[in-house]
C-alpha cells in the first residue's frame, strides 16, 4: 500500500523521539498564554521585544485593513504592489542604512530569493555549517558548488576561498544563529568578502530589532559599512512582532532580485495591512531602547542563574549573548522529559532535536522577551532546579 512507507517512517520518528506535534494556542502571543487548554508561562516565542500584541500595532493593522482591504489581489509585479508596500520598502532601506529594500511574505521566501539570483553553475557558495534550513535550501537551489565551513571558523572559510576557482563567490551566514544564539563574526567575514571579491549575504532574522543602534540590526551592531557587496535579509515576524521579511542592499542588486527571484515574482503580495502594521512596529523598534535594555537584563539574569545548574547536572550552556538561550541536554528523550517536567510546573520551553540541531545536542531552546519579568525568569530557574 502507498501508505506503508509513511507509517514505517513515522514509527521510526517515534522510536527516535523525533516526531513533532503542534500545540494549539488560544490566546494572543505573549509570555502568559493558554495552549491546549492549559495556562502556561512561555519561553517559546521569537517575539523578542513583546510587540506581537502591542495595541498600536494591532490598531495599525486594523486601520490598514479598513483603508486597503484584506488582500493585495496580485503579485507585486502584476498589480499587487500597493502604496503601503512601497512605503515600507523605503522605510526599511532607510532604517538599516542600505540603498534599497524588497519585501517578501516570509523569511524563508526571502532567503530562497537571494543566493539563486546571485550565483549559479560554475560559482561557489561558502556557508556556515549551522546556517538556517532556508539558507541551506537556497544554496542547493542555486546549483552553485556548496562549500560548508565549521561553525564561525574564519580560518577554515579563508582556506576554502583561497583555493576556489569559482567564477563568482558568495559567503552565506546567519547573523544570530537560531538554535545556538551566538553571533557570526561579521567584520571578519566582510574582510574576507573584500579580499576574495565575494558577496556577503547575511540573514539577520534574529538580530533585526534587537541589536545595533536603535535596533537596526547586526550590521549596525558591528558598524559595518553599507557596502554594495553586502546583501541583508531580515524578518518582521520576530522582534518586529508582525509577519513577512525584507532583503536590502545596493539598488542594482534589489533591481535584479525584483526581476529574477522566483519566490518574489511568482507569489501574491502580502496584505497591505501587514505593511501598515510593520511601519508602526519600526517606529516602536526605533524608540525601543528601554525594551532592549529590559531584554538584556533578562538575558543576564538567566545566564547567571543557569551556570551553576548546568555545571551540576551535566548540561551545557551555549555561549549566547542573544535572546536565544539554549540549554543543551544531549539525548533526545532526556530533552523531551525535561520539557515535560517543566510543563507540569506550567512552563513551556520547547525541546529541540535533530535534524534541527546536530545529533547528540538535543536541547531546551529558551527564548526570552522584553515582556518577561524578573519573576518569570526566577520561576523558570526554580523549576529547572526542581526538575533536575
C-alpha distance (Angstrom), angle and dihedral (degrees) to the residues before:
residue distance angle dihedral
X1 . . .
X2 3.79 . .
X3 3.83 90.9 .
X4 3.80 96.9 54.4
X5 3.80 95.6 87.0
X6 3.79 90.9 48.2
X7 3.80 92.1 51.8
X8 3.80 91.1 48.7
X9 3.80 92.0 48.6
X10 3.80 91.9 49.3
X11 3.80 89.8 49.2
X12 3.81 89.3 52.8
X13 3.80 90.1 52.3
X14 3.80 89.5 51.0
X15 3.80 91.6 50.0
X16 3.81 91.5 50.2
X17 3.82 92.7 44.9
X18 3.80 89.3 -119.2
X19 3.80 103.4 117.7
X20 3.81 113.2 119.2
X21 3.79 126.1 -138.3
X22 3.78 129.6 -170.4
X23 3.79 125.4 -130.9
X24 3.80 121.4 -143.7
X25 3.80 111.0 -133.8
X26 3.81 115.2 -157.7
X27 3.81 98.9 -172.2
X28 3.81 135.2 58.1
X29 3.80 118.4 -83.0
X30 3.78 114.0 -78.0
X31 3.80 143.5 107.9
X32 3.81 91.8 -78.2
X33 3.76 114.9 50.8
X34 3.77 144.5 138.3
X35 3.81 117.7 -110.3
X36 3.79 122.7 -180.0
X37 3.78 87.5 -10.1
X38 3.83 95.5 -54.7
X39 3.82 125.6 112.3
X40 3.80 108.4 -126.4
X41 3.78 140.7 177.2
X42 3.79 100.3 -129.4
X43 3.78 130.9 -148.3
X44 3.79 91.4 169.3
X45 3.80 105.8 96.5
X46 3.80 137.7 93.4
X47 3.82 90.0 -147.6
X48 3.80 89.3 117.9
X49 3.80 98.1 171.2
X50 3.80 96.8 36.1
X51 3.82 93.0 -115.9
X52 3.82 100.5 128.9
X53 3.80 92.2 94.8
X54 3.81 98.6 26.6
X55 3.83 109.0 145.3
X56 3.82 94.1 -134.1
X57 3.80 91.9 53.3
X58 3.80 91.7 45.0
X59 3.81 88.9 50.8
X60 3.81 91.8 48.7
X61 3.80 90.1 51.2
X62 3.81 91.7 50.8
X63 3.79 93.8 45.4
X64 3.80 90.0 48.0
X65 3.80 91.0 53.4
X66 3.79 91.1 48.8
X67 3.80 92.1 52.1
X68 3.81 101.9 34.2
X69 3.78 104.7 25.2
X70 3.78 132.0 -123.4
X71 3.80 100.3 -65.8
X72 3.79 142.2 24.0
X73 3.81 94.7 -126.7
X74 3.80 98.8 -141.8
X75 3.76 146.0 20.8
X76 3.79 117.0 -70.4
X77 3.80 93.9 -103.8
X78 3.80 96.7 44.8
X79 3.80 100.5 48.8
X80 3.79 110.1 -61.6
X81 3.82 99.4 98.9
X82 3.79 101.1 108.5
X83 3.79 128.0 -174.8
X84 3.85 94.4 -96.5
X85 3.82 89.5 56.0
X86 3.79 90.4 53.4
X87 3.80 92.9 45.9
X88 3.79 91.1 50.3
X89 3.80 93.4 50.9
X90 3.79 91.3 50.1
X91 3.81 91.4 47.4
X92 3.80 94.0 47.9
X93 3.81 93.4 49.9
X94 3.79 90.3 51.5
X95 3.80 92.3 44.9
X96 3.82 97.1 52.7
X97 3.82 93.2 37.6
X98 3.80 99.1 -117.7
X99 3.82 126.7 124.0
X100 3.79 100.5 -114.1
X101 3.81 142.8 3.1
X102 3.79 138.8 -158.5
X103 3.82 123.4 -156.1
X104 3.81 127.2 -138.7
X105 3.79 135.0 -171.0
X106 3.84 93.8 -117.8
X107 3.78 139.7 9.5
X108 3.79 89.8 -117.3
X109 3.81 90.7 58.2
X110 3.80 91.0 46.5
X111 3.79 92.1 53.4
X112 3.80 92.3 45.7
X113 3.80 88.0 55.7
X114 3.77 102.0 56.2
X115 3.81 113.1 52.4
X116 3.84 96.7 42.8
X117 3.80 89.2 49.7
X118 3.81 94.5 52.4
X119 3.83 103.7 37.4
X120 3.81 138.7 23.7
X121 3.77 142.8 153.8
X122 3.81 111.3 -5.6
X123 3.80 91.7 24.2
X124 3.80 130.3 95.4
X125 3.79 136.8 -132.9
X126 3.81 119.2 -156.0
X127 3.79 108.3 -157.8
X128 3.78 135.8 -179.6
X129 3.82 110.5 -113.7
X130 3.81 91.6 -126.7
X131 3.80 96.1 52.6
X132 3.79 118.6 138.2
X133 3.80 117.5 -89.7
X134 3.80 91.6 -109.2
X135 3.81 90.7 58.9
X136 3.80 90.5 49.3
X137 3.81 90.6 50.3
X138 3.81 90.6 47.7
X139 3.80 91.1 52.7
X140 3.81 91.0 50.5
X141 3.81 92.0 46.5
X142 3.81 91.4 52.6
X143 3.85 91.4 63.4
X144 3.79 88.2 -141.2
X145 3.79 119.7 132.9
X146 3.80 106.4 -81.9
X147 3.82 113.2 -142.5
X148 3.81 116.8 -179.1
X149 3.79 122.4 -160.4
X150 3.81 128.1 -161.3
X151 3.78 112.9 -85.5
X152 3.82 111.5 -71.2
X153 3.83 90.4 -18.4
X154 3.79 102.4 147.5
X155 3.81 93.5 178.5
X156 3.80 91.6 54.2
X157 3.79 90.0 49.0
X158 3.80 92.6 51.5
X159 3.79 91.7 51.2
X160 3.79 89.8 54.9
X161 3.79 92.7 46.7
X162 3.80 93.2 47.1
X163 3.80 94.9 57.7
X164 3.80 97.2 38.0
X165 3.80 117.2 114.6
X166 3.80 93.1 -173.1
X167 3.78 116.7 138.2
X168 3.80 92.6 -132.6
X169 3.81 127.6 20.9
X170 3.79 130.2 -157.4
X171 3.83 127.9 -172.1
X172 3.80 109.8 -152.3
X173 3.80 123.7 -166.7
X174 3.76 147.5 147.9
X175 3.80 112.7 -117.6
X176 3.81 93.1 -148.3
X177 3.80 112.0 20.5
X178 3.78 110.6 -126.2
X179 3.81 99.1 -140.3
X180 3.83 101.4 32.2
X181 3.79 100.3 33.7
X182 3.79 94.2 -142.2
X183 3.81 125.2 130.0
X184 3.78 128.8 -112.1
X185 3.83 115.4 -120.0
X186 3.79 91.3 -111.8
X187 3.84 97.6 171.3
X188 3.82 90.9 55.8
X189 3.80 91.6 44.1
X190 3.79 90.5 50.9
X191 3.81 90.6 49.9
X192 3.82 89.3 53.6
X193 3.80 90.9 47.5
X194 3.80 88.7 54.3
X195 3.80 93.4 45.2
X196 3.80 95.3 49.0
X197 3.82 98.4 32.5
X198 3.81 94.2 -116.1
X199 3.77 136.2 148.7
X200 3.81 115.5 -109.5
X201 3.81 110.3 -148.5
X202 3.82 113.4 -172.3
X203 3.80 126.1 -167.8
X204 3.81 104.2 -153.1
X205 3.81 97.0 175.7
X206 3.81 93.0 131.2
X207 3.81 98.0 34.1
X208 3.80 101.2 50.2
X209 3.80 110.4 100.7
X210 3.80 93.4 9.6
X211 3.80 108.3 57.7
X212 3.78 131.2 51.7
X213 3.78 133.8 24.3
X214 3.83 109.0 -29.2
X215 3.81 89.4 -7.0
X216 3.80 94.3 -66.6
X217 3.79 90.4 147.0
X218 3.76 142.5 -119.2
X219 3.80 98.0 -36.0
X220 3.81 89.0 57.6
X221 3.82 90.6 42.8
X222 3.82 89.6 59.4
X223 3.83 94.1 34.5
X224 3.80 91.7 -124.1
X225 3.81 117.1 173.7
X226 3.79 124.0 -110.8
X227 3.79 90.8 -102.3
X228 3.81 119.2 177.4
X229 3.81 88.4 -131.7
X230 3.84 92.2 62.4
X231 3.80 118.8 89.2
X232 3.81 114.8 -173.1
X233 3.80 128.1 -159.9
X234 3.80 122.7 -168.4
X235 3.78 136.0 169.2
X236 3.80 134.8 -133.1
X237 3.80 95.3 -156.3
X238 3.80 98.8 73.9
X239 3.81 122.2 43.2
X240 3.82 90.6 1.2
X241 3.80 89.7 58.2
X242 3.82 98.6 -141.6
X243 3.84 129.5 74.6
X244 3.79 141.5 -84.8
X245 3.79 135.4 46.8
X246 3.78 145.2 -120.8
X247 3.78 141.3 -141.9
X248 3.80 117.0 -149.8
X249 3.78 131.4 -173.7
X250 3.78 145.0 106.2
X251 3.80 115.3 -12.9
X252 3.81 93.8 -114.3
X253 3.82 91.1 49.4
X254 3.80 91.9 53.4
X255 3.82 91.0 44.7
X256 3.81 89.6 53.2
X257 3.82 92.0 47.8
X258 3.79 90.4 50.6
X259 3.79 89.3 54.1
X260 3.81 100.3 39.7
X261 3.84 112.7 22.8
X262 3.80 107.2 105.6
X263 3.81 94.8 -159.7
X264 3.82 88.1 57.5
X265 3.80 100.5 40.7
X266 3.79 100.5 44.0
X267 3.80 103.5 48.6
X268 3.77 136.7 74.7
X269 3.79 113.8 -100.8
X270 3.80 117.3 -105.6
X271 3.82 116.5 -96.9
X272 3.81 110.0 -78.2
X273 3.80 89.8 -130.0
X274 3.80 87.9 66.7
X275 3.81 89.1 57.7
X276 3.81 89.1 50.9
X277 3.80 89.8 53.2
X278 3.81 93.0 47.9
X279 3.80 91.0 50.6
X280 3.80 88.8 57.6
X281 3.80 90.5 45.0
X282 3.81 91.5 55.5
X283 3.81 88.8 54.6
X284 3.80 89.5 54.8
X285 3.81 92.8 44.7
X286 3.79 91.8 51.2
X287 3.81 90.6 51.5
X288 3.81 93.2 38.3
X289 3.80 104.2 101.4
X290 3.80 90.1 122.6
X291 3.80 90.9 54.1
X292 3.79 91.9 49.7
X293 3.81 90.6 47.9
X294 3.81 90.5 52.1
X295 3.80 90.4 49.3
X296 3.81 91.5 51.6
X297 3.82 89.4 51.6
X298 3.81 91.2 53.6
X299 3.81 90.9 47.8
X300 3.80 92.2 52.6
X301 3.80 92.2 44.8
X302 3.80 92.0 52.5
X303 3.79 95.3 44.3
X304 3.79 93.3 50.7
X305 3.79 91.6 47.2
X306 3.81 95.1 45.6
X307 3.80 96.6 50.4
X308 3.84 98.2 78.0
X309 3.82 92.2 39.5
X310 3.79 92.7 53.2
X311 3.79 92.2 46.8
X312 3.79 92.8 49.2
X313 3.79 98.1 47.9
X314 3.78 105.0 36.9
X315 3.78 95.5 -105.2
X316 3.79 122.1 135.3
X317 3.76 123.7 -130.4
X318 3.80 112.6 -149.7
X319 3.80 120.2 -128.9
X320 3.78 93.6 -111.7
X321 3.81 125.3 151.0
X322 3.81 91.4 -178.7
X323 3.80 136.7 84.8
X324 3.82 88.3 -92.3
X325 3.81 106.5 87.3
X326 3.82 111.8 176.5
X327 3.78 120.4 -164.9
X328 3.81 104.0 -157.6
X329 3.80 112.1 -146.0
X330 3.82 99.5 167.5
X331 3.80 108.0 -145.8
X332 3.82 119.1 77.0
X333 3.80 95.9 -135.2
X334 3.80 92.6 44.1
X335 3.80 90.1 55.0
X336 3.80 91.7 48.3
X337 3.80 91.4 47.3
X338 3.78 92.2 50.6
X339 3.80 91.3 49.4
X340 3.82 90.1 48.7
X341 3.80 91.5 49.9
X342 3.79 90.3 52.4
X343 3.78 90.6 49.6
X344 3.79 90.3 56.4
X345 3.80 83.5 60.7
X346 3.83 89.3 50.7
X347 3.81 96.6 -104.2
X348 3.79 122.7 127.1
X349 3.80 114.2 -152.0
X350 3.82 114.5 155.8
X351 3.80 121.4 -126.1
X352 3.81 109.8 -135.9
X353 3.80 118.4 -156.6
X354 3.81 139.3 172.0
X355 2.95 136.8 -34.1
X356 3.81 86.3 35.5
X357 3.82 88.2 53.9
X358 3.82 129.7 21.4
X359 3.79 120.5 -81.7
X360 3.79 113.3 -81.7
X361 3.82 94.0 22.5
X362 3.81 102.4 90.6
X363 3.76 107.9 155.2
X364 3.74 151.1 168.3
X365 3.79 108.0 -102.9
X366 3.78 104.2 -148.6
X367 3.80 110.1 -163.7
X368 3.77 117.3 -165.3
X369 3.78 129.0 -157.5
X370 3.77 136.3 -169.1
X371 3.81 83.8 -118.7
X372 3.82 90.8 67.1
X373 3.79 115.3 95.7
X374 3.79 127.1 -142.1
X375 3.81 86.9 -107.6
X376 3.81 90.1 55.9
X377 3.79 91.8 55.5
X378 3.80 91.1 45.5
X379 3.79 89.1 52.7
X380 3.81 90.6 53.7
X381 3.80 93.1 48.2
X382 3.80 91.3 48.9
X383 3.79 91.7 49.2
X384 3.82 92.0 49.0
X385 3.79 90.3 51.1
X386 3.79 91.6 50.6
X387 3.81 92.6 44.3
X388 3.80 92.0 51.8
